[in-house]
């Protein structure tokens, strides 16, 4: 499905359907993701991260410190591989 087709489909949806699909993404709890190598910290929608990444879903729902604090720090790991 092309981006143009998807955009048209979303924009043609009735207002209530459109809002019902978008509001949870923006009103959901937020989590903190820190990237020390870039000196950045982001507050992101937990729902969006869950939907897009099994890693983040497990990180924030687990019994580990990240799940309790609702924050995580990403560190760069040199895998030594050719990408």
Secondary structure, DSSP 8 states (H G I E B T S, - for coil): --HHHHHHHHHTS-HHHHHHHHHHHHHS-EEEEEEGGGTEEEEEEHHHHHHH-HHHHHHHHSSSHHHHHTEEEE---------
